[in-house]
Amino acid sequence: MTTIDREHCIRLDQQDPLRPLRDQFALPQGVIYLDGNSLGARPRAAAARAAQVVAEEWGDGLIRSWNTAGWFDLPQRLGNKLAPLVGAGHDEVVVTDTTSINLFKVLAAALRVQQTRDPARKVIVSEASNFPTDLYIAQGLADLLQQGYSLRLVNSPAEIDTAVGADTAVLMLTHVNYKTGEMLDMAGLTELAHARGALTVWDLCHSAGAVPVDLKAAGADYAIGCTYKYLNGGPGSPAFVWVAPALRDAFWQPLSGWWGHAAPFAMDPQYRPVEGVRRFLCGTQPVTSLAMVECGLDIFAQTSMQVLRAKSLLLTDLFIDLVEARCGHHPLTLVTPREHARRGSQVSLEHPEGYAVVQALIERGVIGDYREPRIARFGFTPLYTSFAEVWDAVEILRDVLDSGAYRDARFQTRGQVT
Amino acid sequence: MTTIDREHCIRLDQQDPLRPLRDQFALPQGVIYLDGNSLGARPRAAAARAAQVVAEEWGDGLIRSWNTAGWFDLPQRLGNKLAPLVGAGHDEVVVTDTTSINLFKVLAAALRVQQTRDPARKVIVSEASNFPTDLYIAQGLADLLQQGYSLRLVNSPAEIDTAVGADTAVLMLTHVNYKTGEMLDMAGLTELAHARGALTVWDLCHSAGAVPVDLKAAGADYAIGCTYKYLNGGPGSPAFVWVAPALRDAFWQPLSGWWGHAAPFAMDPQYRPVEGVRRFLCGTQPVTSLAMVECGLDIFAQTSMQVLRAKSLLLTDLFIDLVEARCGHHPLTLVTPREHARRGSQVSLEHPEGYAVVQALIERGVIGDYREPRIARFGFTPLYTSFAEVWDAVEILRDVLDSGAYRDARFQTRGQVT
């Protein structure tokens, strides 16, 4: 530990094979951005792509662009670019709607499969610490169905083993926890669920583009996730959805809009789902926001999740080591697991004044974010985070803590935090 | 009729109070755009707004823009700008998700209300000629609920009277038919439905920004619609949703994502809907596509739906008159009602070779579109369509028909048509 200094970090950057990719992002001056786990930074190409969609495709092409600019095919074409990042195959993923909406689709689909296999299975098992919208969507669906469906929440991953039983329809988990950064064992938990007769739904919001994911090797059944965090798709860019090929032919989902119809322009009054992955589609998609997703995916195509993971672990290890070495005299508790196999690409630290510490850091240009209770989150995105930035962020954190700057009244007022 | 010539049309344009607004749209050279009922033209301001969202708000502001750029408030702020166009009040509308998704929300909400009022009401009545996605969504919801819910389709508006009865939960209608351009009597049909104990859901996709709509005066219960047609929000821009204030406090909807929670950042594992209109929200919205909706709404704020309606009727009257006067020797049948009270802002013509005629027109720069079977649709958008364009479009139609140009083989092949 004692040998690490800023020069060492600069040398790590010089040796970093991903260093050229940072130049493909437009990062503002004076900011160390450690919140790519909430909203990814902007690929430089996104500005030109948006301008092209708005000025040329919409403005000049008008209605013709649905065909000539390939707007109709965007969900599937982008899905095919995203698929390798999560271990999915060609024509198995579409980019569409929101994570919440896609979760509703796959949860309803999974419950329908169980209804034919074993109608007594009416429980969705999840973690109380799952991202809330996942729980809300499960609650909304159970409330809508009104046939004894319910949500069972466990307080830690260790409780999953006893919570999944003969009454369980679906084990619904987020692969990397948004708050703690803890990564679950996707293959192991999927095997556990299957052994008990349950299906699995995996939320990859904090995994896609952050850690290697192999849905097919894990034997997963359904997955959803967002594109605006590690995938750098832009604010609120549409989400993605995947179903295992074995389930796809029997796949039914209730948000049966015209984009999922076998012949959308035949104007048939009867819904007849298209074969394959487009069955996940519902209504007309927000083209400008959707098109920009490609700019982020095109950067991923220049590297591999293995290379990214190697750097991600170096970054998070470095951050943890430096915080412990240089801020160890402050009441900071590491929330994120130390074990690599259980760590995503973020580090969460608990501090009694976590909210104020995060605000003070933001004022000094170190952008992380805050999550209840008392947790400061720092996301490390190997495509653009440098080792020198990790050093500088920890030095600024140390100064904020040593100086007591975070105690200033203006950092105490709770505003809306994303 | 005999006195109408191109000079007359040019004089109408000179007298048109809406003429200055056309300059606020970026219309391509060499095109007469009569498809604003499918995808509205681009407000010039949209390019700068998109660039601002992408470069400044996303690129420089990064995560901070959720608050500093007002991204969180966009659905409600845009809803308030849209509300006056459809006779809704302040804080009664949000712009979010897609028309299909919003329809699912309000249909589920309406069925839930009926479940408490009169559980025997399990039929959704609609028209077989309704836009298919509306029917598909109703089918998907009925299939999901599996408790005897069903969809009953009538073949003409005249059949609605007998179709709505003691078993009817919801009368679900599109105010202006996408294919025929026929406008229904919203107040009369709502009164009919209420007299029989049914609730109403109105799809305003071809009404919002096209014709005056007064949801509250009509006593309507729920409404949804899109922003990318007459409202010029951009390709696939998010849709809107409204519920009558009397129903709003009891309003429940199953797509209960975190954006509809009373305290979205408290990370409460239990869904607790916010009071008021934000209860319609579900997941994170596509900000770039959403933000551009404002550019179209800002143009509407410079005029009124009454002024727009007056010009719309002049345009469609002129088109019908000219087609009959100058193309009357061809097998064209007027599908759209002649009566003003039953006409939206489009004119549909049936021709035995309707598909090929539309393709031949598009090649000559007159962009309308085709709908099965044999229908050529022409949308008239008073914000930017000129009277001289109506004259020129009819002359080109006459030439296409007189010359038989549409019989060319290249116009016969069916491609994807939006």
Interface residues (C-beta under 8 A of the other chain):
Chain A: A26 P28 V31 Y33 D35 S38 L39 A41 R42 A46 A47 A50 A51 V53 V54 A55 E57 W58 G59 D60 L62 I63 R64 S65 W66 N67 W71 F72 D97 T98 T99 S100 I101 F104 A108 A128 S129 N130 F131 P132 T133 L135 Y136 I137 Q139 G140 L141 D143 L144 L145 Q146 Q147 L153 K179 C226 Y228 G234 P235 G236 S237 P238 A239 W252 Q253 P254 L255 S256 G257 W258 W259 G260 H261 P264 F265 A266 M267 D268 P269 Q270 Y271 C282 G283 T284 Q285 P286 V287 T288 S289 L290 M292 I362 I367 D369 R371 E372 G415 Q416 V417 T418
Chain B: A26 P28 V31 Y33 D35 S38 L39 A41 R42 A46 A47 A50 A51 V53 V54 A55 E57 W58 G59 D60 L62 I63 R64 S65 W66 N67 W71 F72 D97 T98 T99 S100 I101 F104 A108 A128 S129 N130 F131 P132 T133 L135 Y136 I137 Q139 G140 L141 D143 L144 L145 Q146 Q147 L153 K179 C226 Y228 G234 P235 G236 S237 P238 A239 W252 Q253 P254 L255 S256 G257 W258 W259 G260 H261 P264 F265 A266 M267 D268 P269 Q270 Y271 C282 G283 T284 Q285 P286 V287 T288 S289 L290 M292 I362 I367 D369 R371 E372 G415 Q416 V417 T418
